[in-house]
Amino acid sequence: MPVLRTDQEGFRLDGEPFRIISGALHYFRVHPGQWRDRLRKARLLGLNTVDTYVPWNLHEPRPGEFLTDDGLDLERFLRLAQEEGLYVLLRPGPYICGEWEGGGLPGWLLADPDIRLRSTDPRFLSAVERYFARLLPHVAPFLGTRGGPVLAVQVENEFGAYGDDQPYLRRLTELLREHGVDVPLFTCDQPGDLGRGSIPGVLATANFGSRVEEGLAALRAHRPEGPLMCAEFWNGWFDRWGGLHVVRDPATAAADLDALLTAGASVNLYMFHGGTNFGFTNGANDKHTYRPTVTSYDYDAPLDEAGDITPKFTAFREVIARHSPVPDAPLPTPSKKLNQLGVQIVHRTSLFTQLAALGAAVRGERPLTMEELIAHHGASRAFGFVLYETVIDTSGPVLLHAQGVRDRAQVFLDERPVGLLDRESHVSSVTFPVPPGGGRLSVLVENQGRVNYGPELHDRKGLTGPVTANGAELTDWSSRPIPLDDLSGIVFDDARGPVVGPAFHQGEFDVAEPADTYLDLSGWTKGCAWINGFALGRYWSRGPQHRLYVPGPVLRQGRNEVILLELHSTARAAVDLRDTPDLGPTEE
């Protein structure tokens, strides 16, 4: 029975000295058909533990609806980890950051206009209590005290960077204990935040990617006794749209890892394997300018997005071997990749003609936020798009101003594009002519990812404030959520000419033997992609990412289908399946 304890010196497992050598591997960022492969490679690196967050917003997409199937089958993931000889550090939130949509907090929480997230606000804590009551019974059988692989459980996540609310942290600790979590608890914070984010009686750990001696010294100054652990050793970084692909030199990262282990500390690599922000799950940052994260979460990790080892893998394995036994086995070769060019996109249809199949409209005097639509009007997800429509009964030049655009809005008059409003570029107004008799105004707003870090976490989506035309507020709106979680009702036609405005495009291709591949969107502008109904994520010609990872299990032998929602236009009626990624030019 793997029971972890701490003493003045460090960790003990079943009474024997133990060092945690862990790597982050998020089950929800990896196709479930590939979980065992990634776990096996973690063990091959020399890890004895894997670390995973739990995304509340995926497990509970609507209040009271709790999902644990397919890619959210946490029990299966924990079982596979144990079968592969790995322990687990579990990080259930409620907040997880992780460059994940909203830091894992469900969007529907924000339907309350003045709710205070990550606090003792009774509305927030009540929701957390219900979440833990549904989640933790799935976890309990896998705790180390019951013979399972889960050695320790985290309380919140880097709370010291957000606030200073000890009653909130204490209540989360109580909740975990009330639900039978009897393994060690821990917190993690950056070195300067340890005082605000740690809890008396709970193991404190530090997060850093360099300056190892300084980080460990800060942790030891905060906790003079007990284990030293870096709970997030940042061996890479994430990318944002419009930026460069960030990489970290393997030799430099390996030297810092060696310094950590030489100091006797335990470590969790962040990330061992990053995976992918499939669908609409990427997060964003907002430090005065909104910056959404790309679809890939490759993170320049030891295991790349397709699960192949990188030079960082071999460099880290050599370091770990100096401090702990590593399996005596050959390194895995890269997985087979599919290369198939010129997949024809032959069918298309305007988004405006398919609205009835995508979501029901709700009428109101003002535009309703995405959070209001899911909490009060039955919308199925707090992701995707919202289409707002009303009538402009004036004519001549019109200055349209939207006080809150979250995050990117395409403006149409009688279904013809007339402008773009954009949170990132701080563009909140557009001018266009209106013909005599007025016209129908449509505003298609994309949620490009809720902020996942910092004070802007209360990130409501859609049109979040008044909309005016020449200074007069527009009323009598319809708000239609378009979560795009079910495309089965879309009807395509055979039109070969261009479609004005957002459109769905569909094509088919044959595969002799399914394998990993990358969907190349060269010539396309901005939108979302699906293969065989699996949501691959967002694409955008601004880069840096230009190809979307397609897990091999998504494909099937024989006929396959690709669907794109192109929001603007395309220069070609085809896509390519490539055998290499394209994450863009690099920044070190």
N, C-alpha and C positions, 0 to 999 in steps of 0.2 A: 504494500500500500504506500504510494509515494506522498508522504506527508512532509511538507516544507515548513521549516521553522527558522527563526532568526535568533542569533545570540550576539554577544558583544563583538565577536570576531567577524561574523558573516552569516551565510546561509548554511543550513544543515538539512539534508534530505534523508529521512529515516535515520537520523542521528549522525550521519557521516557528513564531513565537509563537502560542500557542493557549490559550484560556480554555474550561474545561468549564462549560457551562450545561446542567445536567441536571435531570431530574425522575424521581422514583421511580414505577414502574409495574410491579406484580407480575403476571406472566402468569397465575399460579395463582389470582388473585383476580378475574380477568376471564374471561368466557366466550370460548373461542377464536374463536368467530365474530365477536367484536368487537375482536380484537387490532388489526387494521389501522386501524380507526376511531380507537382511542385513540392509537395511534402517530402517525397523521396529525395529530391535534389537538395532540400534543406538539410536532411540528415547527411547527405554526401558531402556537403560543405563542411561538416563538423559541428553543426548546431545540435544542441540537445533539447531545444525548446523553440516553439513558434509563438508569435504574438498576433492577436487579431482584435480589432475593434468589433463592435456590434452596431449596425446602423438602425437606430430606432425608426427613422423615417421610411425605410423599406419594409421593416417587419410590421409596422402599424401605419399603413398608408392613409387610412381613415380611422377616426376614433372608434375603438372597439373591434376593428378588423385586424387580426393578428395572423401574419403569414409565416410559415416555417417549411414551405415546400421548395422543391427544385434548388435554385441557387441560394435559397435562404434556409436550407436544412442544416442549421448549426450543429445539431446532434450528429449528423453524418460526418461533418467536417471534424468534429472532436474525436469521433470514433476512428476515422482514418488517421488522424495524427497519432493516436495511441498505437494503432496497428503498425505505423512506420517508426515506432520507437521514440516519439517526440512528446515532450511535455508542452503545456500551453499556458501562456499568460493571457487572460481574458480581460478585455477593456469594454464594458457594456455601456459606458456613458453615464448619464443620458447624453452628454455632449462628447463628441469624439474629434472634432476638427478634421484632420486627415485630408484637407483639400476636398472634402466631400460636401455635397449639397446641404447648406445650412448647418454644417458641422454635425450632421446626423439628426438634428432636431426636426420633428415633423412640421411642415409648413402650416398645417391646420391649427397649430398652437397660436399662430399670429392672427387668427380671426378675432381674438379679443384685442381691442385697439390699444390697451394700456398694459398688457401682460408684461411681466418682467421675467425674461428667461434666465435660467441659471441662478435662481434666487429662491428665497423662502416665500415668494408669492404663492398663496394657497392654491391658485389655479394651476400654476406650473407644477408644484409639488404633488398635487392630486393626480395630474396626468402621469408624472413619473412613478407614483405609487402603483397606478394601474398597469403601467408598462412593465415594471419589475415583477408584478404579480403574474403577468403572462409569460415573461421571458425566463425568469430564474428557475421555475420548475423544469424547464428544458435543460438547464445548466447543472442543477443539483446532482444528478446521477453521475456526472463527469468530474466532480470535485475530487481532488487527490485524497481527501479523507474518506472517500467512498470507493477508492480504487481506480478513479479516473485520472486523466492526464492534466487537469487544470490545477496548477500549483498555487496560483495567486490571482487575485482579481483587483482591478484598478478602480479607484473612487474618482469619478469625474475625469477631467483631462486638462492639464495645464491651467488650472483655475487661477493661479496667481497672476497670470497675464491678463486676466479679465476682471477680477474683483477681489474683495477682501471680506468674505462672508462666512465666518466659521460656523454659525448655526446651520447654514445650508449644507456645508460639507459634513457636519456631524449628523444631520438628518439622513443624508445619503448613506453614510456608514451604518446608521441604525437600520435602515431599510434592507441593506444587504445582509446584515446579521439576522434580522427578523425573518428573512426568506431562506435561512439555512446556509448562507455562505460562511463556512467556518474555516476556510483557508486564509492565509495572510492577505491583508489588504495593502495596497500601496497607492501613492500619488506620484505624479511626475510633473516637474516644472523646470523651466529654464533657470539657470543658477541665480539670477537676480530676483526671481519670483518665489523662491523657496519659502520665505517667511509667510507670504500670503496664501500660498496654495497647499501647504502641508497641514497635517492634522496630528495633534498629540496622540501618541500610541499607535499611529499608522506609519508603516515604512515610507520614507521619503526617498525619491530617486530624482536624478537630474537629466536634462536633455541638452545635448550639444553635439556639434559635429567637428569641432576643432578645439584648440587650446585645452587639451585634455587635463593638464595639471591644474589649470585654473578652475575648471569645472568640478573636478574631484575635491579640490581644496574648499570650494564654496559649499559643497555638500557635506564635507567633514566638519566645517565650521558650524554648519546648521545642525548636524547630528554627530556629536563627537564619537558615538559608538554605533555599532551595527554594520550591516552590509553597505558597501559602496556599489552603486549600480547606475549606469547610464541607460535609462529606459528608452531613449531615442538617440541612437548614434547616427547622425544624418550623413550617410555616405553618398547621397546624391541630392537632387532637388526636383521640384515640379516646374512645369512650363505654363505660360499664359498665352492666350491668343494675341498676336501682334508682337511677341517677343522673340527670343532665341531659345533654342534647345539647350538647357543647362546641363553640363556634365562636370564631373569631378575626377581629377587625375587618380587612377587606381593606386599608384605608388604612395601618393600623399595620404589617401584615405587609409591604406593598409598600415602606414607608419603610425597614424593616430590610433588605429585599432590595436596595434601592438603595444603602444604606450598605455592604453586602457587596461589590457590584459596583464601587462607587466606590473602594473600597480595593484594587481589583485582584485580588480573590480569585475563585476558581472556586466553583461552588455546585451542590448537588444538592437540589432541592425535595423535602421529605418531608412529604406526598406530592404528586405532580402529579395522580395519579388513584388514590384509595384502593381502590375496588372493594368486594368483599364477602367475608366469611368464610362461604362456602358450606358446607353440611353441618354437620360438627362440628369445624370447623377454628379456631374462635376460641380465643384464649389467655385468660390470667387473671393477675392480680397478687395477691400475698399479703404484705402488710406488716402482719402480726399479724391481719388480717382478709382472708379470701379474697374476691376481687372478679372475677367473670367478665366478659369483654368481650362486647358485643352482636354480633349477626350483621352489621350494616352496618359497613363500614370506610370510610364516606364521607369521614371525616377533615376535613370542611370544606375540601376541597381545591379547586384551581382548576377541576378537572373533577369534577363530582359523581358519585354512585354509578351513575347511568344514562348517564354520559359526556357530559352537557350542560355547557356553559361556565357559569361563575358570575361574579359581580362580581370575585372574586379573580383570575380568568383575565384579564379585561380590565385590571385594575390592574397585574398582573405583566407583561403584554405591553407596556404603556406603559413600565414601568421597563426591561425588557430592551432595548426599542428604543433607549433612550438609550445603551446600551453595546455593542450588537451588532445586526447586521441581523436583521430578522424578515421572514418571507414576506409579500409584497404580495398578500394574498388576503382575501376577505371572511370575517368570522367565521361559523362554522356556526350554524345554527338548531337549536333543541332537537329531538330525535328524536320521532317520532310516539309517542303513548302510547295504550294501550288502556284504556277505561273500561267495565266491565261489572259491574253490580250484581246481587246476589241469586243467585249460583251455588249451587244446591241441593246439599247433602251428604246423599245418600239412603241410602247403605250404611254399615254399621259392623260391627265385630266386636271382642270383647274381646282384648286382648293375650294373656291367659292361654290362650285357646283356640287361639292361633296359634304357640305356642312351638316346636313341632316344625319349623315352617318357618323359624324365625328363628335357630336355633343349637343345637348339641348341648351337653348338660349334662355336666360333669365332676365326679366324686365325690371327696371328700376329707374328712379329719378337721376341716379348718378352711376358711373361705372363701378362695378363690384370687383374687389380684389380677388386674386386667385384663392387666397386663404378663406375669404368669405364664401366663395362658391363651393369649396369642398366641405367646409364646416356646416353651412346652413342650407345648401341647395343641392346636395347629392353628387357633386362632381367626384370622379373616381380617383384623381391624383392631383397633387399640388405641383406638378411638373408641366412642361410643355408650353402651350400658348393659350392666350385668351383673345377672342375676336370681339371687339366692341363696335356697335353700330348705332347711329342716330341719323337724324335728318338735318341738313343745313338748308334753311329756307330763305337765305339771302342770296344775292348774286354779286358778281364782280370780284375784285381781289379780296381774299380772306386770309387773315393772319391767324393761324391755329396755334394755340399755346397749351401745352400740357404741363401742369405743375409737378407731377410725379410720373416719370416713365421708368418702369422697372421691368425689362432693361433696354429693350430695343424694339421700336415700333415702326412698322411700315404703314403709311397713310394712303388711303385710296378714296377716290370720289367716283361713285358708280362703278366700282371695281377696277378703276384705272389708277395706277400708282402716281401719286403726286408729291411724295416726300418721305423723309426718314427722320425719326426722333431717336436719340441715342444717349443713354445714360453715361456711357464711357466717355464720349466726346463732349458731354455737357450741352447737347443740342436739344432744346425743349420747344422750339417753335419752327413752323414751316409756313410759307406763303404759297397760295395757289389760286387760280381763277375758278369761280363757280358760275356756270351758265345761268341764264334767266330761268326762273322756276326752281332753283336750288338743286340739291342732289343728295344722294345717300353717302354719308361718311362712314368709312370702315377703318378701324385701327387694329392691326394685328400685332399683338405684343408678345414677344418671346421672353420667357424666363430663362436667362442665360446662366443661371446658377446662383443660388442664395449665398450670401457672404458666410464664410465658415470660420472667421477668426476676427477677434477684436470687437470694439464697441458697436459696429454696424450690423451685429448679428440679427437684430430685429428687422429683417429684410423682406418686407412684403412685396408681392409681385403683381404686375398688371399696371393699370392706370390708378395710381394711389392718391390722386388729388383732382381738383376741378380741371375741366377742359373748357377753354374759351375760344370763341370765334369773334375776332375784332373786339375783344374785351368783354363780350357777353357770354355768360356761362351756358354751356349746352346741357340740356336735360333730356329726359325720356330716352334712356339708353337700353340696348340689349347687350348682355354680357354672356358670351358663349365660351365655356372652357373647352379647350382642345388638347387633351392629355396625350393623344396619339398612342394609347396603350392597346388599341384594337383597330387594325386596319382592314379587317375582313369585309367591312361594308363598302369599301371604295370600289367604284365601278370605273374601269379604264376604257378609253376609246382608242381608235386607230389613227387619230389625227397626227399628221406628220409636220404641220406648221408650228411655229412658235406659239407658246401660251403666254399671255400677258399676266404678270403677277405670279404669286406662289402657285406651284403645281406639283402634283405627284407624278413620278416617272417610274415605269416598270419595265423590267426586262427579264429574260430567262437564259440560263446557261447550263450545260451538262458537265458533270464531273465524273471521271472514271474512278478515282480513288480520293475520298475526302482527305484534306490536309490543311494545316494552317496556311493562311495567305493574308495579303494586305490589299484592301480596296483602294485603288488609286482614283482620286476624284479630280485629276487634272482637267481643266476646262470648265469645271463647275464652280459655282460662286459661294453659296452658303446654304446649309440645310442639315438634314438628318438622313441617316441611312439604315436600312433593315435588310437582312438576308434571311430568307425563310421565316420571317416574322420575328427574328431576333434583332433587337435594337442595338446596333453597333455604336451609335453615338453621333456627335455633331462633326461636320466638316466645315471649313472656312478657307477660302483662297488666300486670306491674309497670312496664314501660317502661324507658327512654324510647321505644324504637322500637316502633311498632305496626303497621307494614307492611313486608313483605319484598319486596325488589327481585326482579323476574322478568325476566331477559334475554329480549329478543325472540326470539333463536334457539332458546330452549327451547320456545316455542309452535309449533304447526303449524296450517296451514289445515284447518278442519274440526273434528273432535272432539278434545278434550283432556281429560286426567284430572288431578284434584287429590287427593292423599292427605295426611291429617293424622294424626299420632300425638298425641292429646290425653291428657295424663297425669292430668288431674283431671276437669273437666266443662266443658260449653259451654252458654251461654244461648240459642244459636240454631243452627239446622241449615242454615246458609248462610255463605258467605264472599263478599267483594267483590273485584273487580279495579279498582283505582283508577288515575287518571292522574297522581297526585301522591304524593310520599313523605310519611311522617309519622315523623320521627326524634325527636319529642318536644319539650317546652319547652327553651329554650336557656339556656346558661350561658356568659357571655363571660369 
